[in-house]
Amino acid sequence: MAYGNTNGGNRDNYRDQPREYFKAICSDCGKECEVPFKPTQGRPVYCRDCFKKHQPENRGHDRRF
């Protein structure tokens, strides 16, 4: 029995919409950048380069269930 779209339902419609970006200042280097979320006061925002520096090296590769 088919229940309509089997590949995530409304997720495809969401992907078709243009993503909104917000201007921000990187908390590390002070460079102006754009991020895909609305920055919240009191929380750091990083440019692409600085964001990579703040990621754990084994992110997602050493998960144990």
N, C-alpha and C positions, 0 to 999 in steps of 0.2 A: 504494500500500500504506500503510495507516495504522499508525502506531507508538504509538498511545495519545494522550495529551494533547500537543497541538502548541503550547501556549502557555506553555512553560517548565517543564513537569513538576511537581516538588515546590514550585516557587516560590509557587504559589497556596496551598498548605497553610501555608507559612511566613507569608504575609501574613494569614492568618486567625487566627494566634495573637496574643494580646495582647503588646505590646512591654513589656519590663521596663525601668523607669527607676530610676536611682540618684541619691540626694541628693549634692550636691557644693556647694562654695563657689567662686564665680567668682574666678579668679586676678587679675582686673583690679579689679573694683569691690567684691568681698567679699560680694556678695549670695548668699543660698542659692538654688540652682537644682536642676533635675532634668535628667539627661542620659541618652540611650539606650544608654550603655555604662558599664562599670565603670571608674571613674577609676583611673589608674595613678600611684603615687607618683613625684614628680619630673617629671611632665608637666602642663602647664597645662590647666585646665578653664575654659571661658568660658560665661557665661549667654548667652541668645539675643542680647541687645543687643550685648554685647562681642564675641561671635563674629562678628557682621556687620562690626564695625570691623576685625577681623583678616583678613578675606577680601580677596584681590586684586580690584581693581575690574573687571578684564576676565576674570575667572574663567570659562573655558569658551567665551568668545566669540572668542578670537583663536588658536585652535589651528590649526597648520599640519601637514599630514601629508606 
